[in-house]
Amino acid sequence: MGREVIEAAVDRDDVDVAFAVNRSPAEAVAGIEVHDAADLPSLLAEHDTDALVDFTGPESSVEYVAACAEAGVPVVVGTTGYTDEQERALSAAAETVPVLRASNFSRGVAALRRAVRAAVGALPGYDVEVTETHHNGKWDAPSGTALTLLDDIEEEREDLTSRTHGREGDAPRSAEEIGVHARRAGDVAGEHEVLLAGDDNVLELTHRAGSRRVFAAGALDAAVWLAGREAGEHDFTEVLE
C-alpha cells in the first residue's frame, strides 16, 4: 500500500510527496527516496509536512502516529489489527493532532456500508453472513473492513449478538449469530460480501476492489481534507460528505 500511495500521489496536482519511510531497507518508488523509519521525527520537521499517510502494521503505526503527535502533523491511518492498548495510544495522539482512521478508503465500500445498513434494517429476522477475501499475504483476519461491516450490522439489528467464525462438524446456526468467513488467496485486492437470507429470499451485497489503487486514492483524498484541521478523531465518511 505504501508503494500504491506514492505512485498515486505523484500523478496528482494537489499532492506533493515530501518523503517516505520504511522500517526495512527499500528502493526508491516513482522517484521518491524511501528513508529509514528511525529518521521520521527529523524528516517531519525538515519538510514542514502537511500530513502523513500510514499503511503499515500496528506496532510501527503507533510509533509513526506518536511521532506525528510530537511534531504536530495530521495523520491518516489505514492500518488495522490494533490491540486495545494500541487503540488507546491512537486516541491519545488525537488529543494533540487530527487523526483520521478508516478500515477502508474506497468510496464503493462507503456506499456498501450504507446499503448494508438499509438492507439489514429492512429485513428483520433474516440470517446474515459476512465473507471477505484478500491476498495471501494479509496478516489480520477478519479484515478491518469486515469488522466495520459487522459493527454496522449489529447496530441495525440488536438481536444479533454473537459472531461465529467459520463452521465445522455439527454447527446449525443460532438466531442471534452472524456468520463470519475469511479467505486468503492469490493477489486479491479485497472483496467483501454480506448475505441475507430468509422467507425464500436471498440478498447479496458485494464490493470488489480491482486494485489497491482505489484505497490509495481515498487515503490521499483524506490527507488533503485533513491537513490544517484541528486535533481530534475523524472518519472517512467526513471526507465523503
C-alpha positions in Angstrom: 0.0 0.0 0.0 2.9 2.4 0.6 4.0 2.0 -2.9 0.5 2.5 -4.2 0.1 5.7 -2.2 3.4 7.1 -3.6 2.6 6.2 -7.2 -0.9 7.6 -6.9 0.4 10.8 -5.3 2.9 11.6 -8.0 0.0 11.6 -10.5 -2.0 14.3 -8.6 -1.7 18.0 -8.9 -2.9 18.7 -5.3 -0.3 16.5 -3.6 3.5 16.5 -3.3 5.3 13.6 -1.7 7.7 15.1 0.8 9.3 11.8 1.7 8.6 8.1 2.5 9.8 5.9 5.3 10.1 2.1 5.9 11.3 0.0 8.8 13.5 -2.1 6.5 15.7 -1.1 3.5 13.6 -0.3 0.4 14.3 1.0 -3.1 13.0 4.4 -4.3 9.4 4.4 -5.6 8.4 6.5 -8.5 11.5 8.6 -8.0 10.8 9.1 -4.2 13.6 8.0 -1.9 12.5 5.7 1.0 14.2 6.7 4.2 14.8 4.7 7.4 11.8 5.0 9.7 14.1 5.8 12.6 14.6 9.2 10.9 10.9 10.0 10.8 10.9 12.7 13.5 13.7 14.7 11.8 12.1 14.3 8.4 8.7 15.6 9.6 10.5 18.7 10.9 12.7 19.2 7.9 10.0 19.0 5.3 7.3 21.0 7.2 4.9 18.1 6.5 1.2 18.8 6.0 0.0 15.2 6.6 1.3 11.7 6.9 -0.4 8.6 5.4 0.2 5.3 7.2 -0.4 1.8 5.8 1.9 -0.4 7.8 1.4 -2.7 10.8 0.0 -1.9 14.3 3.4 -1.6 16.1 5.0 0.7 13.6 1.8 2.6 13.0 1.6 3.5 16.7 5.2 4.7 16.6 4.5 6.8 13.5 1.4 8.4 14.9 3.2 9.2 18.1 5.9 11.0 16.1 3.3 13.0 14.2 1.6 14.0 17.5 5.0 15.2 18.8 5.6 17.1 15.6 2.1 18.5 15.2 1.5 16.7 11.9 -2.0 15.4 11.0 -2.1 11.7 10.2 -4.3 9.4 8.0 -4.3 5.8 9.2 -5.3 2.9 7.1 -3.6 0.2 9.3 -5.9 -2.3 11.1 -5.5 -5.1 13.7 -4.6 -3.0 16.8 -4.7 -4.2 20.3 -6.8 -2.4 22.9 -3.7 -0.7 24.3 -2.7 0.4 20.8 -6.2 1.8 20.2 -5.8 3.9 23.3 -2.5 5.2 22.1 -4.1 6.4 18.8 -6.9 8.1 20.7 -4.4 9.8 22.9 -2.5 11.1 19.9 -5.8 12.6 18.5 -5.9 14.9 21.5 -2.9 16.7 20.0 -3.3 16.3 16.3 -6.1 15.4 13.8 -6.1 11.7 13.2 -8.3 10.2 10.5 -8.7 6.4 10.6 -10.6 4.1 8.3 -10.6 0.4 7.7 -11.2 1.0 4.0 -10.7 4.1 1.9 -12.9 3.0 -1.0 -15.8 5.2 -1.9 -17.5 2.0 -3.1 -17.2 0.4 0.3 -18.7 3.5 1.9 -21.7 3.0 -0.4 -21.7 -0.7 0.6 -21.9 0.2 4.3 -25.0 2.4 3.6 -26.6 -0.3 1.6 -25.9 -2.9 4.2 -27.5 -0.8 6.9 -30.6 -0.2 4.9 -31.0 -3.9 3.9 -30.4 -5.3 7.4 -32.9 -2.8 8.8 -35.5 -3.7 6.1 -35.1 -7.5 6.6 -35.6 -8.2 10.3 -35.1 -11.8 11.3 -33.0 -12.7 8.2 -29.9 -14.7 8.7 -26.7 -12.7 8.0 -23.3 -14.0 6.8 -20.2 -11.8 6.1 -17.4 -13.2 3.9 -14.2 -11.4 3.0 -11.4 -12.4 0.6 -7.9 -10.9 0.4 -4.4 -11.7 -0.9 -2.5 -14.5 0.7 -0.1 -12.1 2.5 -2.7 -10.2 4.6 -2.0 -10.5 8.3 -5.2 -9.8 10.1 -8.4 -11.8 9.8 -11.2 -10.9 9.6 -10.3 -7.8 7.7 -10.8 -4.4 9.3 -13.5 -3.7 6.7 -15.3 -6.9 7.6 -15.2 -5.9 11.3 -16.6 -2.4 10.3 -19.5 -4.1 8.4 -20.1 -6.4 11.4 -20.4 -3.4 13.7 -22.8 -1.7 11.2 -25.0 -4.8 11.1 -25.1 -5.2 14.9 -26.1 -1.6 15.3 -29.0 -2.1 13.0 -30.0 -5.5 14.5 -29.8 -5.6 18.3 -30.9 -9.3 18.2 -27.6 -10.3 16.5 -25.2 -10.5 19.5 -22.6 -13.2 18.5 -20.2 -13.8 15.7 -19.4 -17.3 14.5 -16.1 -17.6 12.7 -16.4 -20.5 10.2 -18.2 -23.7 10.9 -17.1 -27.3 11.4 -18.9 -30.5 12.4 -22.4 -30.2 13.7 -22.9 -26.5 13.6 -26.5 -25.3 12.9 -26.8 -21.6 13.3 -28.5 -19.9 16.2 -30.9 -17.0 15.8 -28.5 -14.4 17.3 -25.4 -15.2 15.3 -23.7 -13.6 12.3 -21.5 -16.0 10.3 -18.0 -14.6 9.5 -15.7 -16.1 7.0 -12.2 -15.0 5.9 -10.4 -16.3 2.8 -6.8 -15.7 1.7 -5.8 -16.5 -1.8 -3.6 -15.2 -4.6 -3.3 -11.4 -5.1 -7.0 -10.5 -4.4 -7.0 -6.7 -3.5 -10.2 -7.0 -1.5 -13.7 -8.5 -1.7 -16.5 -8.2 0.9 -19.9 -9.8 0.7 -22.9 -9.6 3.0 -25.5 -12.2 2.5 -29.0 -12.0 4.0 -31.4 -15.0 3.7 -34.9 -15.7 4.9 -38.5 -16.2 3.8 -37.5 -17.7 0.4 -35.4 -14.5 -0.3 -31.7 -14.2 -0.6 -30.0 -10.8 -1.0 -26.2 -10.5 -1.6 -24.4 -7.2 -1.4 -20.8 -7.3 -2.7 -17.9 -5.0 -3.2 -14.8 -5.9 -5.2 -11.7 -3.8 -5.4 -10.0 -4.2 -8.8 -6.7 -3.0 -7.3 -5.2 -1.4 -4.2 -5.0 1.9 -6.2 -8.6 2.7 -5.1 -7.6 2.7 -1.5 -4.5 4.9 -2.2 -6.7 7.4 -3.9 -9.1 7.6 -1.0 -6.3 7.9 1.5 -4.9 10.8 -0.4 -8.3 12.5 -0.6 -8.4 12.1 3.2 -4.9 13.6 3.6 -5.8 16.7 1.6 -9.0 17.1 3.6 -7.3 16.6 7.0 -4.4 19.0 6.5 -4.8 22.1 8.7 -7.7 20.8 10.7 -7.9 20.9 14.5 -6.9 18.0 16.7 -9.5 15.2 17.1 -10.6 11.8 15.7 -12.0 11.8 12.2 -13.7 9.2 9.9 -13.6 8.8 6.1 -17.3 9.5 5.9 -16.5 13.1 6.8 -14.3 13.3 3.7 -17.0 11.9 1.5 -19.6 14.3 2.9 
